[in-house]
């Protein structure tokens, strides 16, 4: 499980609550810092949704991958609207969880959108996930898996 989210509760776009430990166990995790009011976020989110769907939802064998949305929206209503409108079936840190701000500091988020791919211990695999998805598509996931050190048997 990803140490930086240990003990946290995450939510689905439908509002269901899940324990981070169970949801993120043995997965490459991408922290997605974005906001619905941000044009670049609205531009990239459908691309991330397609990437996630191809890896997780439509794959014959779902990839060990999860996105956790860390909102930069101004309110929980804005966050939920953005999630329902454009997001994939990934998870989010609840808007009212103050840990959102700690994650932004820890991963030096100064602009959005930003996709930070992390190892189970919270170490950064890449803070250029958005650029890599745009340039390489699904091919970048194999590099992330290899860098994660945990998923040596994933064959994509």
N, C-alpha and C positions, 0 to 999 in steps of 0.2 A: 504494500500500500504506500502511497505517496506520503512521506513523513510530514510535509508542510501542511497537509490537509487532515492529518490524524485527529480524530475526535470531532471533526466538523460534520455538520449535516448539510447535504446538498439538496437541490430541488430540481424537478423536471419542469419542462415548459408548461405542463398541465398542473403544476403545483404540488405534486406528490413529493414527500420528503424521503430521502435515502441516506444511509450512513456512508460516509466517504470510504471507510475501510472496505466495505463490501463492494462498492461500485468501482473502485480504482485498483483493486488487488491485481497484481501481475499485468499491468497495462502501461503503455506509454501514455503520458498525460500531457495535453496541451492546454495551457492556461490562456484563455481568450479574453483580452482586455479590450472592450469596445463599448459603444453607446449608440442607441437608436437615432439620436439627433445628429450624429457624425456621418457626413456623406461617404467618406472612405470606409467606415464600418459597414454602412448599408451596401456599399459596392462589393466588399470582400465577403461578407457573410454568406451570400448565396453560393459563392465558390467553395467556401469552407463546408457548407452544408452538402454540396455535391461530393466533395472529398470524403467527408465523414460517412455519408450514405454508401458510397462505393466500397469503403473499407469495412464498415460495420454492418449496415443494414442489408445490403444487397449481395454481399460476398457469400460464396458457398460456405466458406469457413470464416466467420467474423474475425477481423484483426484485433489484436490486443491493444486497443486505442480508445481513449476517451477525451472529450473536450470538457473543460470546466470554464464556463463563462464567468468573468469577474466584471461586473457592470461598472461603467462610468456614467450611467444615466443620473438624472437629477432626482428621480423619485422611483419608488417601487412600481408605480403604475407605468411609467415610461419603460422601465426594465421589462416588465411582463408583456407590454404591448410589442416591444422589439422582439422578445423571445417567441411570442405566438405568431408574429408576422413572418419572420425570416429565418429563425434558428432551426437547426436540425434537432434530432432527438437526444441531444446531449444534456449535460447537467449544468447547474449554476450555483454559485455561492449566493445565498439569500441576500437581498439588498440591505437589510438591516443588520447583517453580520459585520461588525467593525473590522474584522480580519481582512476585508477587501482592501482597506487602506494599507495595512501591513504588507500584503502581497504586492501592491503597487510600489511600495518603497523597496522591498526586498529585491524585486526584479527590475528596479530602476525604470519604471514606466513613465515616460515623459510625453509620449504621443500615443494616440490610438488611431486605428486598431493595431494591436500588437499580439502576436501569437508566440508564446514562450513554451517550448517543448522541454519537459523536465524528466529526469530520472526518478526512480522511486525515493531516493534520498533528498530530492528537491534540487539537486545540482542541474544546471542548465545544459541541455543538449544543444539547443539553438534558441536564440531570441529573434531569429529571422524566419520563423515558420511561415509567415504570410508570404514573404518573398519566395521562399522555396516552393510553396504550393503553386504560386503563380508561374514560376519558371519551370518546375520539374513535374508538377502534378503528383500522381500516386507514387512515382519513383522515389520521392524523397522519404517516404515512410520507411523503406527498408534501411536507409541510413540511420534513421532515428532508432529503429529497433536494435540495430547493431551497437549503437552508442549507448543504449540503455543497459547493456550488459546482462540483462535478465532473460532475454527472449531468444536464445540461441537457436531454438528449434522452429521458429516461425518461418514458414515457406511462402507466405503471401499468396 
